[in-house]
Amino acid sequence: MKIGLKIKFYRTKNRLTQEQLGNQLLVSRKTISSWENDRSVPDF
């Protein structure tokens, strides 16, 4: 399973929006979207 699918799986499992997850990780909603769509990967 690709990292983007894992991020989306756990985000939706925990009933978080991209905005909410971004706020918790101190990144933008667009960054979360990029991760979930495998356009970029987290660097932490």
Buried (B, 14 or more C-beta within 10 A) or exposed (E): EEEBEEBBEEBEEEEBEBEBBBBEEEBEBEBBBBBBEEEEEEEE
